[in-house]
Amino acid sequence: MGVAMSSLQVRELPDNIYYLLQENAKKSHRSLSGEAIVTLAKGLDTPLSPKDRRARLLEQIAHNQHVNNKIAKINPADLIREDRER
């Protein structure tokens, strides 16, 4: 079963943007909507693939000292014990 995706309709798109998007789509062998998605993702500085998004999130977590301090205090044995006692 696939994940439902949102839809976007753009009204009054300037012709020059439409034609540039169309040219880039042809050069990249993508559909117009596929090219729009790639262009939006680049403009928003966000990766498209789940693997890339996960890697970016893990990198942000690794650089967040507050989160690292909390993780360092966690004892895995305590978590396992707590789970078994449920």
C-alpha positions as CSV (number, residue, x, y, z in Angstrom):
1,M,0.0,0.0,0.0
2,G,1.5,3.4,-1.0
3,V,1.6,6.6,0.9
4,A,-1.0,9.2,0.0
5,M,0.6,12.3,-1.4
6,S,-0.7,15.9,-1.4
7,S,-1.6,17.7,-4.5
8,L,-0.9,21.3,-5.5
9,Q,-2.4,23.5,-8.2
10,V,-0.7,26.7,-9.1
11,R,-2.8,29.4,-10.6
12,E,-1.5,32.3,-12.7
13,L,2.0,30.8,-13.1
14,P,4.0,33.2,-15.2
15,D,4.8,31.9,-18.7
16,N,8.5,32.3,-18.3
17,I,8.5,30.0,-15.3
18,Y,6.3,27.5,-17.0
19,Y,8.6,27.4,-20.1
20,L,11.8,27.1,-18.0
21,L,10.3,24.3,-16.0
22,Q,9.2,22.6,-19.2
23,E,12.7,22.9,-20.7
24,N,14.4,21.6,-17.5
25,A,11.9,18.7,-17.4
26,K,12.8,17.7,-21.0
27,K,16.6,18.0,-20.3
28,S,16.2,15.9,-17.1
29,H,13.8,13.3,-18.7
30,R,11.2,14.1,-16.1
31,S,7.5,15.0,-16.3
32,L,6.5,18.6,-15.7
33,S,5.2,17.7,-12.3
34,G,8.3,15.7,-11.4
35,E,10.5,18.6,-12.4
36,A,8.3,21.0,-10.3
37,I,8.8,18.7,-7.3
38,V,12.6,18.6,-7.7
39,T,12.8,22.4,-8.2
40,L,10.6,23.0,-5.1
41,A,12.7,20.6,-3.0
42,K,15.9,22.3,-4.1
43,G,14.4,25.8,-3.4
44,L,13.3,24.6,0.0
45,D,16.7,23.0,0.7
46,T,15.1,19.6,1.5
47,P,16.0,16.2,0.3
48,L,13.5,14.1,-1.7
49,S,14.3,10.6,-0.8
50,P,13.4,9.1,2.6
51,K,17.0,7.8,2.9
52,D,18.4,11.3,2.4
53,R,15.8,12.9,4.8
54,R,16.7,10.3,7.5
55,A,20.5,10.9,7.0
56,R,19.9,14.7,7.4
57,L,17.8,14.2,10.5
58,L,20.4,11.9,12.1
59,E,23.1,14.4,11.3
60,Q,21.1,17.2,13.0
61,I,20.6,14.9,16.0
62,A,24.3,14.1,16.2
63,H,25.1,17.8,16.3
64,N,22.4,18.6,19.0
65,Q,24.3,18.6,22.3
66,H,21.1,18.7,24.4
67,V,19.8,15.5,22.7
68,N,23.2,13.8,23.0
69,N,23.3,14.5,26.7
70,K,19.9,12.9,27.2
71,I,20.9,9.9,25.1
72,A,24.1,9.4,27.1
73,K,22.2,9.1,30.3
74,I,19.9,6.3,29.0
75,N,20.8,2.8,30.2
76,P,19.6,0.2,27.8
77,A,19.4,-2.4,30.5
78,D,16.9,-0.2,32.4
79,L,14.8,0.1,29.3
80,I,14.7,-3.6,28.8
81,R,13.9,-4.3,32.4
82,E,11.1,-1.7,32.3
83,D,9.7,-3.2,29.2
84,R,9.7,-6.8,30.7
85,E,7.9,-5.6,33.8
86,R,4.9,-4.3,31.8
